[in-house]
Amino acid sequence: MSNAPERKEFASTGQLRQVMGQYFSDLAKGPEQGKKTAWCTSVGPVELLRAMDFNVYFPENHSAMLGAAKMAADLIPLANAQGFSPDICSYLTSDIGSYLKGVTPLQKMGMTGPPKPDVLVFNTNQCRDVKDWFQWYARQMDVPCVGIHTPRSIGSIDGTLVANIAEQTEALIEPLEQVAGAKFDIDRLRETVRLSKQLTVLWKQVLETAANRPSPLTFFDSTIHMGPAVVLRGDAAALPYYETLLAELQQRVADGVAAIEGERMRIYWDGMPFWGKLRDMSAQFLQMRACVVASTYCNSWIFEDLDPAEPFLSMARACSNIFICRSDDRKEDYIARMVEQFQVDGILYHDSKTCPNNSNNRYGMPQRLRDRLGVPFLIINGDQNDLRLFSEEQTRTNLQAFAEQLVEV
């Protein structure tokens, strides 16, 4: 389309590449420098690991890279052959398939592959799959695997629940000390929690610039720029980047610069991204002049409960308060607030075949929120990594029809 708007690049993207490049470089060099390596779930107790001077690697980040590189569909069958069902998390199966085949996007960054773990640390606040995933590696590599078992479908976050999660977190100290060969320092943990909270505040401010009309960024931008918020929590290295990005976005708002020229509609995205199709979907939304202004996924890296004055209790609150492990009524209240704050015209739900924990359309939520808010919705079937479960033509047609519906409302 000759009159289609063009995607606006960010001046701060170069700094983003530098920050992420340095993270992977440090990851590769850590063992050479005598640092122990911990693998951690993305919303796991990373602050504790950084405070104990572990090199921290996130398999979920690697899985997203496999999805974005469109490698996952060739790797998943290798994990299936090991007894992992095709119906379980494609992050898990593509990552294990990558390990079995010995191929990884990290090779393009000068790494032979993920750094070998000395310990694996999980938190089941996302799903049970992360525990099974990490335990498989623990058996393969003969290294310890420890973790936190957080309840699911949490309604009220009470003192009993918080105390239990805090106790489980503190119980990790002794086995981690044995692996690290060093004693835990509470002051270092307080400092790490302080840095995580600082990053959280900046990342939230970045995302909230999209509440302006027109929005200065889209969900597709945020899935790229969230990288440091995922892998560098508790590390000061990410802070200057987000300060730069925030300033750039605030300037866009002041100048009236839109992420999508002629923004016609504003959409909320619930569920996982389609990593291998983000570029194509971004282009279609651009053509439709539809801006995805907010999402549950990108907001997953906001941990406002963190407090260096009470590190263990606040970490427990933060990991129990993430969207994925809350009850449906709490989730619906959250989305309702987002719809109002970001002036949303319609909600898009991704029903991910292998990620039921991040698919919120299966038990009537879209219909309840439509009746409550008067906001139309669309459900798209697919998967975060396995493109065999994604119909490009059907998705394109459904998105176009949804856009036309929103324009008519």
LUMDREN-991169 format. One line per field, with one value per residue (C-alpha): residue number from 1; residue in one letter; chain; x, y, z. Coordinates in Angstrom, 3 decimals, padded with zeros to 6 digits, always signed. Layout:
<pts>
resi = c(NUM, ...) $
resn = c(A, ...) $
chain = c(A, ...) $
c1 = c(X, ...) $
c2 = c(Y, ...) $
c3 = c(Z, ...) $
</pts>
This chain:
<pts>
resi = c(1, 2, 3, 4, 5, 6, 7, 8, 9, 10, 11, 12, 13, 14, 15, 16, 17, 18, 19, 20, 21, 22, 23, 24, 25, 26, 27, 28, 29, 30, 31, 32, 33, 34, 35, 36, 37, 38, 39, 40, 41, 42, 43, 44, 45, 46, 47, 48, 49, 50, 51, 52, 53, 54, 55, 56, 57, 58, 59, 60, 61, 62, 63, 64, 65, 66, 67, 68, 69, 70, 71, 72, 73, 74, 75, 76, 77, 78, 79, 80, 81, 82, 83, 84, 85, 86, 87, 88, 89, 90, 91, 92, 93, 94, 95, 96, 97, 98, 99, 100, 101, 102, 103, 104, 105, 106, 107, 108, 109, 110, 111, 112, 113, 114, 115, 116, 117, 118, 119, 120, 121, 122, 123, 124, 125, 126, 127, 128, 129, 130, 131, 132, 133, 134, 135, 136, 137, 138, 139, 140, 141, 142, 143, 144, 145, 146, 147, 148, 149, 150, 151, 152, 153, 154, 155, 156, 157, 158, 159, 160, 161, 162, 163, 164, 165, 166, 167, 168, 169, 170, 171, 172, 173, 174, 175, 176, 177, 178, 179, 180, 181, 182, 183, 184, 185, 186, 187, 188, 189, 190, 191, 192, 193, 194, 195, 196, 197, 198, 199, 200, 201, 202, 203, 204, 205, 206, 207, 208, 209, 210, 211, 212, 213, 214, 215, 216, 217, 218, 219, 220, 221, 222, 223, 224, 225, 226, 227, 228, 229, 230, 231, 232, 233, 234, 235, 236, 237, 238, 239, 240, 241, 242, 243, 244, 245, 246, 247, 248, 249, 250, 251, 252, 253, 254, 255, 256, 257, 258, 259, 260, 261, 262, 263, 264, 265, 266, 267, 268, 269, 270, 271, 272, 273, 274, 275, 276, 277, 278, 279, 280, 281, 282, 283, 284, 285, 286, 287, 288, 289, 290, 291, 292, 293, 294, 295, 296, 297, 298, 299, 300, 301, 302, 303, 304, 305, 306, 307, 308, 309, 310, 311, 312, 313, 314, 315, 316, 317, 318, 319, 320, 321, 322, 323, 324, 325, 326, 327, 328, 329, 330, 331, 332, 333, 334, 335, 336, 337, 338, 339, 340, 341, 342, 343, 344, 345, 346, 347, 348, 349, 350, 351, 352, 353, 354, 355, 356, 357, 358, 359, 360, 361, 362, 363, 364, 365, 366, 367, 368, 369, 370, 371, 372, 373, 374, 375, 376, 377, 378, 379, 380, 381, 382, 383, 384, 385, 386, 387, 388, 389, 390, 391, 392, 393, 394, 395, 396, 397, 398, 399, 400, 401, 402, 403, 404, 405, 406, 407, 408, 409) $
resn = c(M, S, N, A, P, E, R, K, E, F, A, S, T, G, Q, L, R, Q, V, M, G, Q, Y, F, S, D, L, A, K, G, P, E, Q, G, K, K, T, A, W, C, T, S, V, G, P, V, E, L, L, R, A, M, D, F, N, V, Y, F, P, E, N, H, S, A, M, L, G, A, A, K, M, A, A, D, L, I, P, L, A, N, A, Q, G, F, S, P, D, I, C, S, Y, L, T, S, D, I, G, S, Y, L, K, G, V, T, P, L, Q, K, M, G, M, T, G, P, P, K, P, D, V, L, V, F, N, T, N, Q, C, R, D, V, K, D, W, F, Q, W, Y, A, R, Q, M, D, V, P, C, V, G, I, H, T, P, R, S, I, G, S, I, D, G, T, L, V, A, N, I, A, E, Q, T, E, A, L, I, E, P, L, E, Q, V, A, G, A, K, F, D, I, D, R, L, R, E, T, V, R, L, S, K, Q, L, T, V, L, W, K, Q, V, L, E, T, A, A, N, R, P, S, P, L, T, F, F, D, S, T, I, H, M, G, P, A, V, V, L, R, G, D, A, A, A, L, P, Y, Y, E, T, L, L, A, E, L, Q, Q, R, V, A, D, G, V, A, A, I, E, G, E, R, M, R, I, Y, W, D, G, M, P, F, W, G, K, L, R, D, M, S, A, Q, F, L, Q, M, R, A, C, V, V, A, S, T, Y, C, N, S, W, I, F, E, D, L, D, P, A, E, P, F, L, S, M, A, R, A, C, S, N, I, F, I, C, R, S, D, D, R, K, E, D, Y, I, A, R, M, V, E, Q, F, Q, V, D, G, I, L, Y, H, D, S, K, T, C, P, N, N, S, N, N, R, Y, G, M, P, Q, R, L, R, D, R, L, G, V, P, F, L, I, I, N, G, D, Q, N, D, L, R, L, F, S, E, E, Q, T, R, T, N, L, Q, A, F, A, E, Q, L, V, E, V) $
chain = c(A, A, A, A, A, A, A, A, A, A, A, A, A, A, A, A, A, A, A, A, A, A, A, A, A, A, A, A, A, A, A, A, A, A, A, A, A, A, A, A, A, A, A, A, A, A, A, A, A, A, A, A, A, A, A, A, A, A, A, A, A, A, A, A, A, A, A, A, A, A, A, A, A, A, A, A, A, A, A, A, A, A, A, A, A, A, A, A, A, A, A, A, A, A, A, A, A, A, A, A, A, A, A, A, A, A, A, A, A, A, A, A, A, A, A, A, A, A, A, A, A, A, A, A, A, A, A, A, A, A, A, A, A, A, A, A, A, A, A, A, A, A, A, A, A, A, A, A, A, A, A, A, A, A, A, A, A, A, A, A, A, A, A, A, A, A, A, A, A, A, A, A, A, A, A, A, A, A, A, A, A, A, A, A, A, A, A, A, A, A, A, A, A, A, A, A, A, A, A, A, A, A, A, A, A, A, A, A, A, A, A, A, A, A, A, A, A, A, A, A, A, A, A, A, A, A, A, A, A, A, A, A, A, A, A, A, A, A, A, A, A, A, A, A, A, A, A, A, A, A, A, A, A, A, A, A, A, A, A, A, A, A, A, A, A, A, A, A, A, A, A, A, A, A, A, A, A, A, A, A, A, A, A, A, A, A, A, A, A, A, A, A, A, A, A, A, A, A, A, A, A, A, A, A, A, A, A, A, A, A, A, A, A, A, A, A, A, A, A, A, A, A, A, A, A, A, A, A, A, A, A, A, A, A, A, A, A, A, A, A, A, A, A, A, A, A, A, A, A, A, A, A, A, A, A, A, A, A, A, A, A, A, A, A, A, A, A, A, A, A, A, A, A, A, A, A, A, A, A, A, A, A, A, A, A, A, A, A, A, A, A, A, A, A, A, A, A, A, A, A, A, A, A, A, A, A, A, A, A) $
c1 = c(+000.000, +001.630, -000.171, +000.476, +002.211, +005.815, +007.076, +009.017, +012.374, +013.707, +016.948, +017.634, +017.609, +021.381, +021.789, +019.435, +021.665, +024.703, +023.067, +021.810, +025.100, +026.988, +024.643, +025.328, +029.047, +029.145, +027.089, +029.671, +032.662, +031.229, +032.477, +035.925, +036.001, +035.148, +031.453, +028.949, +025.977, +022.351, +019.510, +016.388, +012.759, +011.862, +009.797, +011.861, +013.992, +016.602, +017.342, +018.574, +020.802, +022.341, +022.936, +024.919, +026.967, +025.628, +025.842, +022.081, +020.683, +017.000, +015.909, +012.573, +014.412, +016.306, +013.020, +011.571, +014.697, +014.113, +010.540, +011.522, +014.184, +011.509, +013.628, +011.149, +009.044, +012.137, +013.293, +010.075, +009.841, +013.206, +011.742, +008.579, +010.772, +012.081, +008.550, +007.422, +003.890, +003.219, +000.505, +002.825, +004.729, +006.495, +009.041, +010.047, +010.023, +011.801, +014.488, +015.121, +015.106, +017.711, +019.900, +019.515, +020.351, +023.090, +021.746, +020.886, +020.535, +023.248, +025.769, +025.236, +026.400, +029.663, +028.435, +028.564, +025.353, +023.825, +026.310, +026.340, +024.407, +025.797, +022.259, +018.735, +016.194, +012.484, +009.271, +005.983, +004.016, +003.905, +003.086, +004.218, +006.092, +009.029, +009.752, +009.621, +011.736, +014.465, +014.422, +015.102, +018.252, +019.230, +019.121, +020.954, +023.766, +023.810, +023.363, +020.996, +017.542, +015.714, +012.671, +009.642, +006.123, +003.711, -000.054, -002.086, -005.400, -004.662, -007.450, -006.459, -002.743, -002.751, -000.029, -000.036, +000.618, +003.347, +005.061, +005.052, +006.643, +009.169, +010.129, +010.571, +012.802, +014.938, +015.233, +017.082, +019.985, +021.704, +021.799, +022.791, +025.618, +026.912, +026.941, +028.332, +030.984, +030.202, +027.991, +024.758, +024.858, +021.523, +022.814, +023.672, +020.151, +018.656, +020.730, +019.700, +016.031, +016.459, +017.858, +015.032, +012.467, +014.175, +014.033, +010.379, +009.458, +011.232, +009.731, +006.246, +006.731, +007.865, +004.742, +002.422, +003.454, +001.151, -001.825, -001.379, -003.354, -001.765, +000.445, +004.208, +004.846, +003.101, +003.039, +005.338, +007.891, +007.574, +008.284, +011.672, +012.492, +011.498, +014.681, +016.743, +013.724, +013.643, +017.321, +018.835, +016.543, +018.674, +021.526, +022.265, +023.315, +019.736, +018.837, +020.563, +018.957, +015.423, +016.085, +017.071, +014.081, +011.670, +013.042, +012.654, +009.058, +008.215, +009.620, +007.462, +004.418, +005.340, +005.814, +002.679, +004.669, +002.546, +003.866, +001.177, +000.272, -003.460, -004.116, -007.715, -008.163, -006.497, -006.237, -005.291, -003.330, -003.903, -001.677, +001.649, +003.195, +003.464, +007.246, +007.773, +005.079, +005.529, +007.055, +004.243, +001.528, +003.118, +002.979, -000.701, -001.626, +000.333, -001.651, -004.930, -003.764, -004.494, -002.240, -001.840, -001.332, -001.061, -000.708, -000.653, +002.553, +004.818, +003.465, +004.651, +007.984, +006.511, +007.141, +005.894, +005.785, +009.578, +010.950, +014.610, +013.505, +011.892, +013.466, +012.096, +008.531, +008.407, +009.861, +007.159, +004.424, +005.847, +006.042, +002.513, +000.986, +001.864, -001.104, -000.592, -001.107, -004.101, -007.742, -010.012, -011.885, -008.577, -007.473, -010.736, -010.425, -006.877, -007.869, -010.789, -008.363, -006.076, -008.953, -009.857, -006.288, -005.212, -008.538, -008.892, -011.411, -011.075, -009.362, -007.402, -006.953, -004.251, -005.377, -001.971, -002.272, +000.633, +000.341, -003.016, -001.706, -001.291, -004.503, -007.337, -010.145, -011.062, -013.438, -015.708, -013.542, -013.880, -017.663, -017.802, -015.555, -017.522, -020.731, -019.063, -017.155, -018.958, -015.635, -015.554, -013.045, -011.302, -009.757, -006.810, -005.653, -001.968, +001.103, +004.022, +006.638, +005.091, +004.128, +002.522, -000.369, -000.772, -002.913, -001.568, -004.431, -007.151, -005.460, -005.056, -008.720, -009.969, -007.849, -009.127, -012.743, -012.103, -010.604, -013.631, -015.898, -014.017, -014.187, -017.952, -018.508) $
c2 = c(+000.000, +003.208, +005.375, +003.044, +004.684, +003.734, +002.188, +004.698, +003.552, +004.608, +006.520, +004.571, +001.205, +001.379, +001.670, -001.290, -003.427, -002.409, -003.273, -006.656, -007.402, -006.684, -008.954, -011.888, -011.122, -011.102, -014.294, -016.034, -014.713, -015.294, -018.886, -017.864, -015.217, -017.736, -016.832, -019.581, -019.718, -019.998, -020.639, -018.812, -018.598, -015.177, -014.163, -016.206, -015.032, -013.312, -010.667, -013.355, -014.865, -011.527, -010.673, -013.912, -012.964, -015.637, -015.328, -015.417, -016.991, -017.182, -020.165, -018.470, -015.586, -018.131, -019.806, -016.502, -016.047, -019.494, -018.499, -015.169, -016.930, -019.377, -022.312, -023.806, -025.989, -027.972, -028.437, -029.304, -032.862, -033.693, -032.950, -034.852, -037.886, -037.561, -038.015, -034.368, -034.016, -031.774, -030.162, -028.752, -025.464, -024.883, -022.741, -025.908, -028.214, -025.830, -025.076, -028.738, -029.457, -026.741, -028.382, -031.819, -030.588, -028.203, -025.196, -021.804, -018.130, -017.472, -018.793, -015.588, -013.697, -015.558, -018.073, -021.804, -022.123, -021.381, -021.346, -024.607, -024.176, -024.797, -024.610, -024.209, -022.085, -021.947, -020.371, -022.074, -018.811, -019.099, -022.794, -026.287, -026.617, -024.532, -027.051, -030.028, -028.081, -027.262, -030.711, -032.296, -030.204, -030.975, -034.690, -034.254, -032.174, -033.591, -030.217, -029.205, -027.812, -025.804, -023.607, -021.862, -023.254, -020.353, -020.986, -020.305, -018.485, -016.255, -014.001, -011.937, -011.833, -012.225, -012.304, -016.106, -016.545, -013.888, -015.375, -018.845, -017.623, -015.536, -018.594, -020.678, -017.957, -017.756, -021.554, -021.269, -019.464, -022.522, -024.628, -021.567, -020.800, -024.330, -023.849, -020.314, -021.088, -017.782, -016.523, -014.647, -010.887, -009.245, -005.791, -006.926, -008.315, -005.001, -003.191, -005.644, -005.270, -001.496, -001.697, -004.007, -001.587, +001.286, -000.646, -001.530, +002.127, +003.120, +000.272, +001.087, +004.744, +003.658, +001.544, +004.197, +006.727, +004.702, +006.023, +009.235, +009.770, +009.197, +006.568, +007.026, +003.241, -000.053, -003.500, -004.656, -002.026, -003.042, -006.731, -005.597, -002.954, -005.148, -007.240, -005.558, -005.529, -009.327, -010.279, -007.408, -007.030, -006.177, -004.954, -001.246, -001.771, -001.472, +001.789, +004.333, +002.683, +003.014, +006.593, +007.321, +005.474, +007.197, +010.627, +009.803, +008.708, +011.769, +013.940, +012.094, +012.806, +016.489, +016.728, +014.756, +012.036, +008.906, +005.368, +004.868, +007.894, +008.474, +006.162, +004.990, +002.420, +001.329, -002.337, -004.269, -007.512, -010.343, -013.401, -014.358, -012.827, -014.817, -014.575, -015.816, -013.550, -010.290, -008.442, -009.506, -008.701, -005.351, -004.478, -005.406, -003.328, -000.452, -000.722, -000.831, +002.211, +000.176, +000.660, -002.074, +000.288, -002.108, -005.775, -008.137, -009.701, -006.645, -005.557, -008.876, -007.217, -004.640, -005.556, -002.586, -004.526, -004.721, -002.910, -003.023, -002.411, -005.876, -007.791, -011.289, -010.258, -007.796, -010.340, -012.758, -010.170, -009.256, -012.827, -013.564, -010.451, -011.046, -011.305, -014.939, -016.390, -014.282, -015.413, -014.530, -011.846, -010.103, -010.437, -008.955, -005.999, -005.450, -005.505, -003.192, -000.656, -000.980, -000.478, +002.764, +004.043, +003.343, +004.312, +000.885, +000.267, -003.511, -006.477, -009.150, -012.498, -014.902, -018.455, -020.119, -023.856, -024.807, -022.032, -022.389, -020.433, -017.329, -017.836, -016.077, -016.638, -020.228, -019.776, -016.926, -013.924, -012.167, -012.370, -011.190, -008.203, -007.348, -007.297, -005.322, -002.786, -002.769, -003.427, -005.814, -008.666, -011.011, -014.403, -015.502, -019.112, -019.871, -020.416, -018.425, -020.590, -023.396, -021.806, -025.075, -024.047, -020.621, -019.888, -016.735, -016.275, -016.865, -014.512, -011.773, -012.065, -012.052, -009.032, -007.096, -007.885, -006.899, -003.580, -002.833, -003.672, -001.259, +001.553, +001.118, +001.132) $
c3 = c(+000.000, -001.152, +001.391, +004.337, +007.322, +008.012, +011.215, +013.300, +014.618, +018.020, +018.348, +021.548, +019.732, +019.288, +023.057, +023.486, +021.260, +023.279, +026.612, +025.423, +023.664, +026.870, +028.842, +026.520, +026.491, +030.297, +030.311, +028.138, +030.095, +033.567, +034.018, +032.728, +035.461, +038.161, +038.469, +039.057, +036.678, +037.751, +035.344, +036.506, +035.471, +034.127, +037.167, +039.586, +042.501, +040.325, +042.983, +045.354, +042.659, +041.680, +045.327, +045.602, +042.536, +040.199, +036.435, +035.644, +032.471, +031.499, +029.363, +028.603, +026.981, +024.887, +023.922, +022.746, +020.617, +019.103, +018.303, +016.774, +014.672, +013.433, +014.583, +017.050, +014.732, +013.678, +017.274, +019.111, +017.647, +019.248, +022.689, +021.784, +021.098, +024.688, +025.989, +026.206, +024.866, +021.833, +023.969, +026.642, +026.626, +023.294, +025.151, +027.005, +023.985, +021.617, +024.214, +024.967, +021.235, +020.788, +023.425, +021.861, +018.349, +019.454, +017.563, +019.039, +018.043, +020.629, +018.093, +016.108, +019.197, +019.468, +022.062, +021.453, +023.408, +026.805, +029.688, +031.639, +034.887, +038.333, +039.719, +038.329, +040.229, +039.400, +040.603, +039.709, +039.785, +035.968, +035.561, +036.522, +033.194, +034.410, +037.164, +034.777, +032.296, +034.803, +036.397, +032.993, +032.648, +036.233, +035.445, +032.145, +033.642, +037.172, +038.867, +041.707, +040.996, +043.676, +043.609, +044.995, +044.756, +044.452, +044.470, +041.324, +040.866, +043.848, +045.032, +048.046, +048.775, +052.541, +055.148, +055.401, +051.682, +051.640, +054.687, +053.093, +049.838, +051.792, +053.877, +050.731, +049.270, +052.406, +052.385, +049.055, +050.719, +052.200, +048.991, +046.958, +049.385, +048.870, +045.109, +045.205, +047.776, +049.475, +052.289, +051.707, +052.424, +053.312, +052.418, +048.898, +048.553, +049.687, +047.073, +044.358, +045.272, +045.174, +041.649, +040.557, +041.923, +040.114, +036.838, +037.441, +037.901, +034.674, +032.643, +033.899, +032.965, +029.494, +028.972, +030.381, +027.731, +025.458, +027.457, +025.490, +022.299, +019.858, +021.440, +020.972, +020.970, +020.303, +021.851, +019.051, +020.061, +023.704, +023.003, +021.675, +024.269, +027.217, +026.827, +029.584, +031.922, +031.625, +031.836, +033.853, +036.866, +039.851, +037.653, +037.268, +033.623, +032.321, +034.062, +031.755, +028.734, +030.112, +031.162, +027.546, +026.099, +028.481, +027.571, +023.875, +024.369, +026.451, +023.675, +021.152, +023.310, +023.607, +019.832, +019.025, +017.279, +016.840, +016.657, +014.011, +011.913, +011.747, +014.703, +014.240, +016.984, +020.202, +021.150, +024.281, +023.766, +026.223, +026.156, +024.646, +021.516, +018.284, +018.290, +014.751, +013.312, +015.220, +012.265, +009.914, +012.446, +013.242, +009.551, +009.328, +012.374, +010.849, +007.617, +009.554, +011.563, +014.698, +017.704, +020.305, +023.230, +026.176, +027.063, +030.015, +028.680, +028.609, +031.985, +033.434, +034.220, +036.588, +040.242, +042.240, +045.513, +045.733, +048.779, +049.897, +053.499, +053.580, +050.695, +051.319, +052.095, +049.209, +046.763, +047.924, +047.342, +043.939, +042.643, +043.953, +042.439, +038.789, +036.447, +035.413, +038.891, +039.957, +039.988, +037.068, +038.995, +039.805, +036.187, +034.955, +037.340, +036.090, +032.408, +033.155, +034.645, +031.628, +029.199, +030.955, +031.413, +027.829, +026.197, +024.596, +021.811, +021.593, +023.251, +021.383, +023.144, +021.989, +022.663, +022.701, +022.099, +024.370, +026.963, +028.738, +031.719, +029.577, +027.577, +029.365, +026.865, +027.675, +030.616, +029.542, +030.424, +027.031, +027.179, +030.794, +030.067, +026.923, +028.953, +031.746, +029.646, +026.311, +024.577, +021.561, +021.504, +019.085, +019.844, +017.712, +017.846, +017.592, +019.721, +021.047, +019.292, +017.237, +013.903, +012.808, +015.052, +013.432, +010.364, +008.749, +006.296, +008.882, +011.339, +008.737, +007.714, +011.311, +012.234, +009.244, +010.136, +013.762, +012.693, +010.528, +013.476, +015.751, +013.209, +012.970, +016.756) $
</pts>
